[in-house]
Amino acid sequence: MCNTYGMPGAAKQDPGPLTSEVAARLRARVAREKLAGKDIAAAVGVSPPQMSKILDGKKQIDIELLDRICWAIGQNFDDLIREADEATSFRYVGPDWNTPTLVRH
């Protein structure tokens, strides 16, 4: 399958495990702080339905938007990314252990 993400007119890929983990951690923070999705959406400049998709892990988001969301909800960006990365380290290992990489890890 050809990866066409980012090409004009190309179908976008479904969010992967990292996006799901980031979303879960954002949802947990939002619940802890008792924040409303519509308020977060207004603070970061997206629609409430888009914010809902982001928090549900159904929408990939760019790094700038993630940074604005983190700021709005009081979540440390670095911690969020580091913890989500550690929790999903399995995402690079295919069942055949033959996932292509550009550098040796």
BAVO-717341 format. One record per residue: residue in one letter; x, y, z of N, C-alpha, C in turn. Coordinates in steps of 0.02 Angstrom, whole numbers, m for minus. Example, Ala and Ser with C-alpha at 12.3 -4.5 7.8 and 13.67 -1.06 7.14 Angstrom:
2
<rec><aa>A</aa><n_c1>660</n_c1><n_c2>m284</n_c2><n_c3>390</n_c3><ca_c1>615</ca_c1><ca_c2>m225</ca_c2><ca_c3>390</ca_c3><c_c1>660</c_c1><c_c2>m165</c_c2><c_c3>390</c_c3></rec>
<rec><aa>S</aa><n_c1>642</n_c1><n_c2>m112</n_c2><n_c3>354</n_c3><ca_c1>684</ca_c1><ca_c2>m53</ca_c2><ca_c3>357</ca_c3><c_c1>645</c_c1><c_c2>2</c_c2><c_c3>394</c_c3></rec>
This chain:
105
<rec><aa>M</aa><n_c1>42</n_c1><n_c2>m58</n_c2><n_c3>0</n_c3><ca_c1>0</ca_c1><ca_c2>0</ca_c2><ca_c3>0</ca_c3><c_c1>44</c_c1><c_c2>62</c_c2><c_c3>0</c_c3></rec>
<rec><aa>C</aa><n_c1>28</n_c1><n_c2>109</n_c2><n_c3>m42</n_c3><ca_c1>67</ca_c1><ca_c2>170</ca_c2><ca_c3>m47</ca_c3><c_c1>44</c_c1><c_c2>220</c_c2><c_c3>5</c_c3></rec>
<rec><aa>N</aa><n_c1>90</n_c1><n_c2>250</n_c2><n_c3>39</n_c3><ca_c1>74</ca_c1><ca_c2>302</ca_c2><ca_c3>88</ca_c3><c_c1>66</c_c1><c_c2>368</c_c2><c_c3>51</c_c3></rec>
<rec><aa>T</aa><n_c1>3</n_c1><n_c2>393</n_c2><n_c3>49</n_c3><ca_c1>m10</ca_c1><ca_c2>455</ca_c2><ca_c3>13</ca_c3><c_c1>m27</c_c1><c_c2>511</c_c2><c_c3>61</c_c3></rec>
<rec><aa>Y</aa><n_c1>m13</n_c1><n_c2>502</n_c2><n_c3>125</n_c3><ca_c1>m29</ca_c1><ca_c2>553</ca_c2><ca_c3>174</ca_c3><c_c1>6</c_c1><c_c2>616</c_c2><c_c3>156</c_c3></rec>
<rec><aa>G</aa><n_c1>m31</n_c1><n_c2>671</n_c2><n_c3>158</n_c3><ca_c1>m2</ca_c1><ca_c2>736</ca_c2><ca_c3>146</ca_c3><c_c1>m2</c_c1><c_c2>757</c_c2><c_c3>73</c_c3></rec>
<rec><aa>M</aa><n_c1>m20</n_c1><n_c2>713</n_c2><n_c3>28</n_c3><ca_c1>m24</ca_c1><ca_c2>731</ca_c2><ca_c3>m42</ca_c3><c_c1>m92</c_c1><c_c2>761</c_c2><c_c3>m56</c_c3></rec>
<rec><aa>P</aa><n_c1>m95</n_c1><n_c2>815</n_c2><n_c3>m94</n_c3><ca_c1>m160</ca_c1><ca_c2>846</ca_c2><ca_c3>m109</ca_c3><c_c1>m208</c_c1><c_c2>797</c_c2><c_c3>m141</c_c3></rec>
<rec><aa>G</aa><n_c1>m269</n_c1><n_c2>796</n_c2><n_c3>m115</n_c3><ca_c1>m321</ca_c1><ca_c2>753</ca_c2><ca_c3>m142</ca_c3><c_c1>m316</c_c1><c_c2>680</c_c2><c_c3>m121</c_c3></rec>
<rec><aa>A</aa><n_c1>m264</n_c1><n_c2>662</n_c2><n_c3>m83</n_c3><ca_c1>m255</ca_c1><ca_c2>593</ca_c2><ca_c3>m62</ca_c3><c_c1>m296</c_c1><c_c2>579</c_c2><c_c3>0</c_c3></rec>
<rec><aa>A</aa><n_c1>m316</n_c1><n_c2>517</n_c2><n_c3>7</n_c3><ca_c1>m353</ca_c1><ca_c2>497</ca_c2><ca_c3>67</ca_c3><c_c1>m305</c_c1><c_c2>498</c_c2><c_c3>127</c_c3></rec>
<rec><aa>K</aa><n_c1>m330</n_c1><n_c2>523</n_c2><n_c3>183</n_c3><ca_c1>m289</ca_c1><ca_c2>526</ca_c2><ca_c3>243</ca_c3><c_c1>m290</c_c1><c_c2>458</c_c2><c_c3>277</c_c3></rec>
<rec><aa>Q</aa><n_c1>m235</n_c1><n_c2>443</n_c2><n_c3>311</n_c3><ca_c1>m230</ca_c1><ca_c2>381</ca_c2><ca_c3>348</ca_c3><c_c1>m271</c_c1><c_c2>385</c_c2><c_c3>412</c_c3></rec>
<rec><aa>D</aa><n_c1>m295</n_c1><n_c2>328</n_c2><n_c3>435</n_c3><ca_c1>m329</ca_c1><ca_c2>326</ca_c2><ca_c3>499</ca_c3><c_c1>m278</c_c1><c_c2>340</c_c2><c_c3>554</c_c3></rec>
<rec><aa>P</aa><n_c1>m301</n_c1><n_c2>371</n_c2><n_c3>608</n_c3><ca_c1>m255</ca_c1><ca_c2>382</ca_c2><ca_c3>665</ca_c3><c_c1>m228</c_c1><c_c2>316</c_c2><c_c3>691</c_c3></rec>
<rec><aa>G</aa><n_c1>m166</n_c1><n_c2>316</n_c2><n_c3>711</n_c3><ca_c1>m134</ca_c1><ca_c2>256</ca_c2><ca_c3>737</ca_c3><c_c1>m132</c_c1><c_c2>254</c_c2><c_c3>812</c_c3></rec>
<rec><aa>P</aa><n_c1>m93</n_c1><n_c2>207</n_c2><n_c3>840</n_c3><ca_c1>m89</ca_c1><ca_c2>199</ca_c2><ca_c3>912</ca_c3><c_c1>m62</c_c1><c_c2>259</c_c2><c_c3>949</c_c3></rec>
<rec><aa>L</aa><n_c1>m16</n_c1><n_c2>296</n_c2><n_c3>920</n_c3><ca_c1>10</ca_c1><ca_c2>355</ca_c2><ca_c3>954</ca_c3><c_c1>m44</c_c1><c_c2>408</c_c2><c_c3>961</c_c3></rec>
<rec><aa>T</aa><n_c1>m82</n_c1><n_c2>420</n_c2><n_c3>908</n_c3><ca_c1>m137</ca_c1><ca_c2>468</ca_c2><ca_c3>911</ca_c3><c_c1>m188</c_c1><c_c2>446</c_c2><c_c3>963</c_c3></rec>
<rec><aa>S</aa><n_c1>m204</n_c1><n_c2>382</n_c2><n_c3>965</n_c3><ca_c1>m252</ca_c1><ca_c2>356</ca_c2><ca_c3>1014</ca_c3><c_c1>m228</c_c1><c_c2>367</c_c2><c_c3>1085</c_c3></rec>
<rec><aa>E</aa><n_c1>m165</n_c1><n_c2>355</n_c2><n_c3>1096</n_c3><ca_c1>m137</ca_c1><ca_c2>364</ca_c2><ca_c3>1164</ca_c3><c_c1>m135</c_c1><c_c2>437</c_c2><c_c3>1183</c_c3></rec>
<rec><aa>V</aa><n_c1>m116</n_c1><n_c2>480</n_c2><n_c3>1138</n_c3><ca_c1>m116</ca_c1><ca_c2>552</ca_c2><ca_c3>1152</ca_c3><c_c1>m187</c_c1><c_c2>574</c_c2><c_c3>1169</c_c3></rec>
<rec><aa>A</aa><n_c1>m236</n_c1><n_c2>552</n_c2><n_c3>1130</n_c3><ca_c1>m306</ca_c1><ca_c2>570</ca_c2><ca_c3>1142</ca_c3><c_c1>m329</c_c1><c_c2>546</c_c2><c_c3>1210</c_c3></rec>
<rec><aa>A</aa><n_c1>m311</n_c1><n_c2>485</n_c2><n_c3>1228</n_c3><ca_c1>m331</ca_c1><ca_c2>457</ca_c2><ca_c3>1293</ca_c3><c_c1>m302</c_c1><c_c2>499</c_c2><c_c3>1350</c_c3></rec>
<rec><aa>R</aa><n_c1>m240</n_c1><n_c2>520</n_c2><n_c3>1343</n_c3><ca_c1>m209</ca_c1><ca_c2>561</ca_c2><ca_c3>1395</ca_c3><c_c1>m240</c_c1><c_c2>631</c_c2><c_c3>1397</c_c3></rec>
<rec><aa>L</aa><n_c1>m257</n_c1><n_c2>659</n_c2><n_c3>1340</n_c3><ca_c1>m292</ca_c1><ca_c2>723</ca_c2><ca_c3>1339</ca_c3><c_c1>m360</c_c1><c_c2>717</c_c2><c_c3>1372</c_c3></rec>
<rec><aa>R</aa><n_c1>m397</n_c1><n_c2>664</n_c2><n_c3>1355</n_c3><ca_c1>m463</ca_c1><ca_c2>653</ca_c2><ca_c3>1386</ca_c3><c_c1>m458</c_c1><c_c2>648</c_c2><c_c3>1461</c_c3></rec>
<rec><aa>A</aa><n_c1>m408</n_c1><n_c2>612</n_c2><n_c3>1485</n_c3><ca_c1>m399</ca_c1><ca_c2>604</ca_c2><ca_c3>1557</ca_c3><c_c1>m386</c_c1><c_c2>672</c_c2><c_c3>1590</c_c3></rec>
<rec><aa>R</aa><n_c1>m345</n_c1><n_c2>713</n_c2><n_c3>1558</n_c3><ca_c1>m330</ca_c1><ca_c2>780</ca_c2><ca_c3>1585</ca_c3><c_c1>m393</c_c1><c_c2>823</c_c2><c_c3>1586</c_c3></rec>
<rec><aa>V</aa><n_c1>m431</n_c1><n_c2>821</n_c2><n_c3>1531</n_c3><ca_c1>m493</ca_c1><ca_c2>859</ca_c2><ca_c3>1525</ca_c3><c_c1>m542</c_c1><c_c2>838</c_c2><c_c3>1580</c_c3></rec>
<rec><aa>A</aa><n_c1>m548</n_c1><n_c2>773</n_c2><n_c3>1592</n_c3><ca_c1>m594</ca_c1><ca_c2>748</ca_c2><ca_c3>1644</ca_c3><c_c1>m570</c_c1><c_c2>770</c_c2><c_c3>1713</c_c3></rec>
<rec><aa>R</aa><n_c1>m504</n_c1><n_c2>764</n_c2><n_c3>1726</n_c3><ca_c1>m476</ca_c1><ca_c2>784</ca_c2><ca_c3>1791</ca_c3><c_c1>m489</c_c1><c_c2>858</c_c2><c_c3>1806</c_c3></rec>
<rec><aa>E</aa><n_c1>m482</n_c1><n_c2>898</n_c2><n_c3>1754</n_c3><ca_c1>m490</ca_c1><ca_c2>971</ca_c2><ca_c3>1762</ca_c3><c_c1>m563</c_c1><c_c2>993</c_c2><c_c3>1754</c_c3></rec>
<rec><aa>K</aa><n_c1>m607</n_c1><n_c2>944</n_c2><n_c3>1738</n_c3><ca_c1>m679</ca_c1><ca_c2>959</ca_c2><ca_c3>1728</ca_c3><c_c1>m690</c_c1><c_c2>1014</c_c2><c_c3>1676</c_c3></rec>
<rec><aa>L</aa><n_c1>m657</n_c1><n_c2>1006</n_c2><n_c3>1619</n_c3><ca_c1>m662</ca_c1><ca_c2>1054</ca_c2><ca_c3>1564</ca_c3><c_c1>m713</c_c1><c_c2>1031</c_c2><c_c3>1513</c_c3></rec>
<rec><aa>A</aa><n_c1>m745</n_c1><n_c2>1078</n_c2><n_c3>1479</n_c3><ca_c1>m793</ca_c1><ca_c2>1063</ca_c2><ca_c3>1427</ca_c3><c_c1>m759</c_c1><c_c2>1065</c_c2><c_c3>1359</c_c3></rec>
<rec><aa>G</aa><n_c1>m774</n_c1><n_c2>1016</n_c2><n_c3>1317</n_c3><ca_c1>m745</ca_c1><ca_c2>1014</ca_c2><ca_c3>1250</ca_c3><c_c1>m758</c_c1><c_c2>1076</c_c2><c_c3>1210</c_c3></rec>
<rec><aa>K</aa><n_c1>m817</n_c1><n_c2>1105</n_c2><n_c3>1217</n_c3><ca_c1>m834</ca_c1><ca_c2>1166</ca_c2><ca_c3>1179</ca_c3><c_c1>m790</c_c1><c_c2>1224</c_c2><c_c3>1201</c_c3></rec>
<rec><aa>D</aa><n_c1>m773</n_c1><n_c2>1227</n_c2><n_c3>1265</n_c3><ca_c1>m730</ca_c1><ca_c2>1280</ca_c2><ca_c3>1290</ca_c3><c_c1>m658</c_c1><c_c2>1272</c_c2><c_c3>1264</c_c3></rec>
<rec><aa>I</aa><n_c1>m635</n_c1><n_c2>1210</n_c2><n_c3>1263</n_c3><ca_c1>m568</ca_c1><ca_c2>1197</ca_c2><ca_c3>1236</ca_c3><c_c1>m567</c_c1><c_c2>1214</c_c2><c_c3>1162</c_c3></rec>
<rec><aa>A</aa><n_c1>m619</n_c1><n_c2>1193</n_c2><n_c3>1125</n_c3><ca_c1>m623</ca_c1><ca_c2>1208</ca_c2><ca_c3>1054</ca_c3><c_c1>m619</c_c1><c_c2>1283</c_c2><c_c3>1041</c_c3></rec>
<rec><aa>A</aa><n_c1>m656</n_c1><n_c2>1322</n_c2><n_c3>1080</n_c3><ca_c1>m655</ca_c1><ca_c2>1394</ca_c2><ca_c3>1071</ca_c3><c_c1>m586</c_c1><c_c2>1422</c_c2><c_c3>1087</c_c3></rec>
<rec><aa>A</aa><n_c1>m553</n_c1><n_c2>1396</n_c2><n_c3>1137</n_c3><ca_c1>m487</ca_c1><ca_c2>1421</ca_c2><ca_c3>1158</ca_c3><c_c1>m433</c_c1><c_c2>1407</c_c2><c_c3>1105</c_c3></rec>
<rec><aa>V</aa><n_c1>m440</n_c1><n_c2>1352</n_c2><n_c3>1069</n_c3><ca_c1>m388</ca_c1><ca_c2>1333</ca_c2><ca_c3>1021</ca_c3><c_c1>m407</c_c1><c_c2>1347</c_c2><c_c3>949</c_c3></rec>
<rec><aa>G</aa><n_c1>m469</n_c1><n_c2>1368</n_c2><n_c3>937</n_c3><ca_c1>m489</ca_c1><ca_c2>1387</ca_c2><ca_c3>869</ca_c3><c_c1>m512</c_c1><c_c2>1332</c_c2><c_c3>824</c_c3></rec>
<rec><aa>V</aa><n_c1>m544</n_c1><n_c2>1281</n_c2><n_c3>852</n_c3><ca_c1>m574</ca_c1><ca_c2>1228</ca_c2><ca_c3>811</ca_c3><c_c1>m648</c_c1><c_c2>1223</c_c2><c_c3>829</c_c3></rec>
<rec><aa>S</aa><n_c1>m685</n_c1><n_c2>1187</n_c2><n_c3>788</n_c3><ca_c1>m756</ca_c1><ca_c2>1179</ca_c2><ca_c3>803</ca_c3><c_c1>m765</c_c1><c_c2>1126</c_c2><c_c3>858</c_c3></rec>
<rec><aa>P</aa><n_c1>m820</n_c1><n_c2>1130</n_c2><n_c3>895</n_c3><ca_c1>m832</ca_c1><ca_c2>1078</ca_c2><ca_c3>945</ca_c3><c_c1>m833</c_c1><c_c2>1007</c_c2><c_c3>916</c_c3></rec>
<rec><aa>P</aa><n_c1>m863</n_c1><n_c2>995</n_c2><n_c3>857</n_c3><ca_c1>m860</ca_c1><ca_c2>927</ca_c2><ca_c3>829</ca_c3><c_c1>m788</c_c1><c_c2>905</c_c2><c_c3>814</c_c3></rec>
<rec><aa>Q</aa><n_c1>m745</n_c1><n_c2>951</n_c2><n_c3>790</n_c3><ca_c1>m675</ca_c1><ca_c2>933</ca_c2><ca_c3>779</ca_c3><c_c1>m640</c_c1><c_c2>917</c_c2><c_c3>845</c_c3></rec>
<rec><aa>M</aa><n_c1>m654</n_c1><n_c2>957</n_c2><n_c3>896</n_c3><ca_c1>m623</ca_c1><ca_c2>944</ca_c2><ca_c3>962</ca_c3><c_c1>m644</c_c1><c_c2>876</c_c2><c_c3>987</c_c3></rec>
<rec><aa>S</aa><n_c1>m707</n_c1><n_c2>859</n_c2><n_c3>977</n_c3><ca_c1>m732</ca_c1><ca_c2>793</ca_c2><ca_c3>999</ca_c3><c_c1>m695</c_c1><c_c2>737</c_c2><c_c3>963</c_c3></rec>
<rec><aa>K</aa><n_c1>m685</n_c1><n_c2>744</n_c2><n_c3>897</n_c3><ca_c1>m648</ca_c1><ca_c2>694</ca_c2><ca_c3>859</ca_c3><c_c1>m576</c_c1><c_c2>688</c_c2><c_c3>883</c_c3></rec>
<rec><aa>I</aa><n_c1>m546</n_c1><n_c2>745</n_c2><n_c3>900</n_c3><ca_c1>m477</ca_c1><ca_c2>744</ca_c2><ca_c3>925</ca_c3><c_c1>m474</c_c1><c_c2>706</c_c2><c_c3>992</c_c3></rec>
<rec><aa>L</aa><n_c1>m518</n_c1><n_c2>723</n_c2><n_c3>1038</n_c3><ca_c1>m518</ca_c1><ca_c2>691</ca_c2><ca_c3>1104</ca_c3><c_c1>m538</c_c1><c_c2>618</c_c2><c_c3>1101</c_c3></rec>
<rec><aa>D</aa><n_c1>m575</n_c1><n_c2>599</n_c2><n_c3>1049</n_c3><ca_c1>m594</ca_c1><ca_c2>529</ca_c2><ca_c3>1040</ca_c3><c_c1>m540</c_c1><c_c2>489</c_c2><c_c3>1003</c_c3></rec>
<rec><aa>G</aa><n_c1>m487</n_c1><n_c2>523</n_c2><n_c3>980</n_c3><ca_c1>m433</ca_c1><ca_c2>489</ca_c2><ca_c3>944</ca_c3><c_c1>m452</c_c1><c_c2>471</c_c2><c_c3>873</c_c3></rec>
<rec><aa>K</aa><n_c1>m502</n_c1><n_c2>504</n_c2><n_c3>845</n_c3><ca_c1>m526</ca_c1><ca_c2>489</ca_c2><ca_c3>778</ca_c3><c_c1>m498</c_c1><c_c2>536</c_c2><c_c3>725</c_c3></rec>
<rec><aa>K</aa><n_c1>m458</n_c1><n_c2>585</n_c2><n_c3>746</n_c3><ca_c1>m432</ca_c1><ca_c2>635</ca_c2><ca_c3>699</ca_c3><c_c1>m359</c_c1><c_c2>647</c_c2><c_c3>714</c_c3></rec>
<rec><aa>Q</aa><n_c1>m318</n_c1><n_c2>641</n_c2><n_c3>662</n_c3><ca_c1>m248</ca_c1><ca_c2>660</ca_c2><ca_c3>669</ca_c3><c_c1>m244</c_c1><c_c2>735</c_c2><c_c3>675</c_c3></rec>
<rec><aa>I</aa><n_c1>m198</n_c1><n_c2>759</n_c2><n_c3>715</n_c3><ca_c1>m190</ca_c1><ca_c2>831</ca_c2><ca_c3>724</ca_c3><c_c1>m117</c_c1><c_c2>851</c_c2><c_c3>714</c_c3></rec>
<rec><aa>D</aa><n_c1>m107</n_c1><n_c2>913</n_c2><n_c3>693</n_c3><ca_c1>m38</ca_c1><ca_c2>934</ca_c2><ca_c3>684</ca_c3><c_c1>m8</c_c1><c_c2>956</c_c2><c_c3>750</c_c3></rec>
<rec><aa>I</aa><n_c1>55</n_c1><n_c2>963</n_c2><n_c3>750</n_c3><ca_c1>92</ca_c1><ca_c2>977</ca_c2><ca_c3>812</ca_c3><c_c1>75</c_c1><c_c2>1045</c_c2><c_c3>841</c_c3></rec>
<rec><aa>E</aa><n_c1>61</n_c1><n_c2>1094</n_c2><n_c3>799</n_c3><ca_c1>43</ca_c1><ca_c2>1161</ca_c2><ca_c3>823</ca_c3><c_c1>m24</c_c1><c_c2>1160</c_c2><c_c3>860</c_c3></rec>
<rec><aa>L</aa><n_c1>m73</n_c1><n_c2>1124</n_c2><n_c3>833</n_c3><ca_c1>m138</ca_c1><ca_c2>1119</ca_c2><ca_c3>865</ca_c3><c_c1>m131</c_c1><c_c2>1080</c_c2><c_c3>931</c_c3></rec>
<rec><aa>L</aa><n_c1>m92</n_c1><n_c2>1027</n_c2><n_c3>931</n_c3><ca_c1>m81</ca_c1><ca_c2>990</ca_c2><ca_c3>993</ca_c3><c_c1>m49</c_c1><c_c2>1035</c_c2><c_c3>1046</c_c3></rec>
<rec><aa>D</aa><n_c1>m3</n_c1><n_c2>1076</n_c2><n_c3>1026</n_c3><ca_c1>29</ca_c1><ca_c2>1123</ca_c2><ca_c3>1073</ca_c3><c_c1>m22</c_c1><c_c2>1171</c_c2><c_c3>1102</c_c3></rec>
<rec><aa>R</aa><n_c1>m67</n_c1><n_c2>1197</n_c2><n_c3>1060</n_c3><ca_c1>m119</ca_c1><ca_c2>1243</ca_c2><ca_c3>1085</ca_c3><c_c1>m167</c_c1><c_c2>1208</c_c2><c_c3>1133</c_c3></rec>
<rec><aa>I</aa><n_c1>m184</n_c1><n_c2>1146</n_c2><n_c3>1117</n_c3><ca_c1>m229</ca_c1><ca_c2>1108</ca_c2><ca_c3>1161</ca_c3><c_c1>m195</c_c1><c_c2>1097</c_c2><c_c3>1229</c_c3></rec>
<rec><aa>C</aa><n_c1>m132</n_c1><n_c2>1076</n_c2><n_c3>1227</n_c3><ca_c1>m95</ca_c1><ca_c2>1065</ca_c2><ca_c3>1290</ca_c3><c_c1>m94</c_c1><c_c2>1129</c_c2><c_c3>1332</c_c3></rec>
<rec><aa>W</aa><n_c1>m80</n_c1><n_c2>1185</n_c2><n_c3>1300</n_c3><ca_c1>m77</ca_c1><ca_c2>1248</ca_c2><ca_c3>1337</ca_c3><c_c1>m145</c_c1><c_c2>1263</c_c2><c_c3>1367</c_c3></rec>
<rec><aa>A</aa><n_c1>m199</n_c1><n_c2>1254</n_c2><n_c3>1328</n_c3><ca_c1>m267</ca_c1><ca_c2>1271</ca_c2><ca_c3>1351</ca_c3><c_c1>m289</c_c1><c_c2>1229</c_c2><c_c3>1411</c_c3></rec>
<rec><aa>I</aa><n_c1>m266</n_c1><n_c2>1166</n_c2><n_c3>1413</n_c3><ca_c1>m290</ca_c1><ca_c2>1122</ca_c2><ca_c3>1467</ca_c3><c_c1>m238</c_c1><c_c2>1113</c_c2><c_c3>1523</c_c3></rec>
<rec><aa>G</aa><n_c1>m181</n_c1><n_c2>1148</n_c2><n_c3>1517</n_c3><ca_c1>m130</ca_c1><ca_c2>1143</ca_c2><ca_c3>1570</ca_c3><c_c1>m91</c_c1><c_c2>1078</c_c2><c_c3>1568</c_c3></rec>
<rec><aa>Q</aa><n_c1>m84</n_c1><n_c2>1048</n_c2><n_c3>1509</n_c3><ca_c1>m47</ca_c1><ca_c2>985</ca_c2><ca_c3>1501</ca_c3><c_c1>23</c_c1><c_c2>1001</c_c2><c_c3>1475</c_c3></rec>
<rec><aa>N</aa><n_c1>74</n_c1><n_c2>975</n_c2><n_c3>1506</n_c3><ca_c1>142</ca_c1><ca_c2>985</ca_c2><ca_c3>1482</ca_c3><c_c1>151</c_c1><c_c2>946</c_c2><c_c3>1417</c_c3></rec>
<rec><aa>F</aa><n_c1>167</n_c1><n_c2>982</n_c2><n_c3>1363</n_c3><ca_c1>174</ca_c1><ca_c2>952</ca_c2><ca_c3>1297</ca_c3><c_c1>227</c_c1><c_c2>897</c_c2><c_c3>1296</c_c3></rec>
<rec><aa>D</aa><n_c1>286</n_c1><n_c2>913</n_c2><n_c3>1323</n_c3><ca_c1>341</ca_c1><ca_c2>865</ca_c2><ca_c3>1322</ca_c3><c_c1>323</c_c1><c_c2>801</c_c2><c_c3>1358</c_c3></rec>
<rec><aa>D</aa><n_c1>292</n_c1><n_c2>807</n_c2><n_c3>1417</n_c3><ca_c1>273</ca_c1><ca_c2>748</ca_c2><ca_c3>1455</ca_c3><c_c1>222</c_c1><c_c2>706</c_c2><c_c3>1417</c_c3></rec>
<rec><aa>L</aa><n_c1>173</n_c1><n_c2>740</n_c2><n_c3>1387</n_c3><ca_c1>122</ca_c1><ca_c2>705</ca_c2><ca_c3>1349</ca_c3><c_c1>152</c_c1><c_c2>663</c_c2><c_c3>1293</c_c3></rec>
<rec><aa>I</aa><n_c1>195</n_c1><n_c2>693</n_c2><n_c3>1254</n_c3><ca_c1>225</ca_c1><ca_c2>657</ca_c2><ca_c3>1198</ca_c3><c_c1>270</c_c1><c_c2>601</c_c2><c_c3>1222</c_c3></rec>
<rec><aa>R</aa><n_c1>311</n_c1><n_c2>614</n_c2><n_c3>1272</n_c3><ca_c1>357</ca_c1><ca_c2>563</ca_c2><ca_c3>1297</ca_c3><c_c1>319</c_c1><c_c2>503</c_c2><c_c3>1325</c_c3></rec>
<rec><aa>E</aa><n_c1>267</n_c1><n_c2>516</n_c2><n_c3>1366</n_c3><ca_c1>229</ca_c1><ca_c2>462</ca_c2><ca_c3>1396</ca_c3><c_c1>189</c_c1><c_c2>423</c_c2><c_c3>1343</c_c3></rec>
<rec><aa>A</aa><n_c1>160</n_c1><n_c2>458</n_c2><n_c3>1295</n_c3><ca_c1>123</ca_c1><ca_c2>423</ca_c2><ca_c3>1242</ca_c3><c_c1>170</c_c1><c_c2>382</c_c2><c_c3>1198</c_c3></rec>
<rec><aa>D</aa><n_c1>230</n_c1><n_c2>408</n_c2><n_c3>1186</n_c3><ca_c1>280</ca_c1><ca_c2>371</ca_c2><ca_c3>1147</ca_c3><c_c1>301</c_c1><c_c2>307</c_c2><c_c3>1183</c_c3></rec>
<rec><aa>E</aa><n_c1>314</n_c1><n_c2>313</n_c2><n_c3>1247</n_c3><ca_c1>334</ca_c1><ca_c2>254</ca_c2><ca_c3>1286</ca_c3><c_c1>278</c_c1><c_c2>203</c_c2><c_c3>1289</c_c3></rec>
<rec><aa>A</aa><n_c1>216</n_c1><n_c2>226</n_c2><n_c3>1297</n_c3><ca_c1>160</ca_c1><ca_c2>180</ca_c2><ca_c3>1302</ca_c3><c_c1>144</c_c1><c_c2>144</c_c2><c_c3>1236</c_c3></rec>
<rec><aa>T</aa><n_c1>168</n_c1><n_c2>172</n_c2><n_c3>1181</n_c3><ca_c1>153</ca_c1><ca_c2>141</ca_c2><ca_c3>1116</ca_c3><c_c1>216</c_c1><c_c2>120</c_c2><c_c3>1079</c_c3></rec>
<rec><aa>S</aa><n_c1>268</n_c1><n_c2>104</n_c2><n_c3>1115</n_c3><ca_c1>331</ca_c1><ca_c2>84</ca_c2><ca_c3>1082</ca_c3><c_c1>321</c_c1><c_c2>24</c_c2><c_c3>1037</c_c3></rec>
<rec><aa>F</aa><n_c1>270</n_c1><n_c2>m16</n_c2><n_c3>1049</n_c3><ca_c1>255</ca_c1><ca_c2>m74</ca_c2><ca_c3>1008</ca_c3><c_c1>235</c_c1><c_c2>m55</c_c2><c_c3>936</c_c3></rec>
<rec><aa>R</aa><n_c1>217</n_c1><n_c2>6</n_c2><n_c3>924</n_c3><ca_c1>188</ca_c1><ca_c2>26</ca_c2><ca_c3>860</ca_c3><c_c1>236</c_c1><c_c2>17</c_c2><c_c3>801</c_c3></rec>
<rec><aa>Y</aa><n_c1>301</n_c1><n_c2>11</n_c2><n_c3>815</n_c3><ca_c1>349</ca_c1><ca_c2>3</ca_c2><ca_c3>761</ca_c3><c_c1>367</c_c1><c_c2>m69</c_c2><c_c3>746</c_c3></rec>
<rec><aa>V</aa><n_c1>339</n_c1><n_c2>m115</n_c2><n_c3>783</n_c3><ca_c1>357</ca_c1><ca_c2>m185</ca_c2><ca_c3>773</ca_c3><c_c1>300</c_c1><c_c2>m221</c_c2><c_c3>738</c_c3></rec>
<rec><aa>G</aa><n_c1>311</n_c1><n_c2>m238</n_c2><n_c3>676</n_c3><ca_c1>261</ca_c1><ca_c2>m276</ca_c2><ca_c3>639</ca_c3><c_c1>263</c_c1><c_c2>m349</c_c2><c_c3>660</c_c3></rec>
<rec><aa>P</aa><n_c1>211</n_c1><n_c2>m386</n_c2><n_c3>643</n_c3><ca_c1>208</ca_c1><ca_c2>m456</ca_c2><ca_c3>663</ca_c3><c_c1>265</c_c1><c_c2>m497</c_c2><c_c3>633</c_c3></rec>
<rec><aa>D</aa><n_c1>294</n_c1><n_c2>m474</n_c2><n_c3>578</n_c3><ca_c1>349</ca_c1><ca_c2>m510</ca_c2><ca_c3>547</ca_c3><c_c1>418</c_c1><c_c2>m482</c_c2><c_c3>566</c_c3></rec>
<rec><aa>W</aa><n_c1>418</n_c1><n_c2>m434</n_c2><n_c3>611</n_c3><ca_c1>480</ca_c1><ca_c2>m400</ca_c2><ca_c3>634</ca_c3><c_c1>519</c_c1><c_c2>m372</c_c2><c_c3>574</c_c3></rec>
<rec><aa>N</aa><n_c1>483</n_c1><n_c2>m351</n_c2><n_c3>523</n_c3><ca_c1>514</ca_c1><ca_c2>m328</ca_c2><ca_c3>463</ca_c3><c_c1>491</c_c1><c_c2>m257</c_c2><c_c3>444</c_c3></rec>
<rec><aa>T</aa><n_c1>474</n_c1><n_c2>m218</n_c2><n_c3>495</n_c3><ca_c1>452</ca_c1><ca_c2>m150</ca_c2><ca_c3>482</ca_c3><c_c1>511</c_c1><c_c2>m109</c_c2><c_c3>456</c_c3></rec>
<rec><aa>P</aa><n_c1>503</n_c1><n_c2>m76</n_c2><n_c3>398</n_c3><ca_c1>559</ca_c1><ca_c2>m39</ca_c2><ca_c3>370</ca_c3><c_c1>575</c_c1><c_c2>24</c_c2><c_c3>410</c_c3></rec>
<rec><aa>T</aa><n_c1>638</n_c1><n_c2>38</n_c2><n_c3>417</n_c3><ca_c1>661</ca_c1><ca_c2>99</ca_c2><ca_c3>450</ca_c3><c_c1>716</c_c1><c_c2>131</c_c2><c_c3>407</c_c3></rec>
<rec><aa>L</aa><n_c1>728</n_c1><n_c2>193</n_c2><n_c3>418</n_c3><ca_c1>781</ca_c1><ca_c2>227</ca_c2><ca_c3>380</ca_c3><c_c1>847</c_c1><c_c2>224</c_c2><c_c3>416</c_c3></rec>
<rec><aa>V</aa><n_c1>846</n_c1><n_c2>213</n_c2><n_c3>482</n_c3><ca_c1>908</ca_c1><ca_c2>208</ca_c2><ca_c3>520</ca_c3><c_c1>904</c_c1><c_c2>147</c_c2><c_c3>565</c_c3></rec>
<rec><aa>R</aa><n_c1>962</n_c1><n_c2>122</n_c2><n_c3>584</n_c3><ca_c1>964</ca_c1><ca_c2>66</ca_c2><ca_c3>630</ca_c3><c_c1>952</c_c1><c_c2>90</c_c2><c_c3>701</c_c3></rec>
<rec><aa>H</aa><n_c1>906</n_c1><n_c2>57</n_c2><n_c3>737</n_c3><ca_c1>889</ca_c1><ca_c2>77</ca_c2><ca_c3>805</ca_c3><c_c1>924</c_c1><c_c2>33</c_c2><c_c3>855</c_c3></rec>
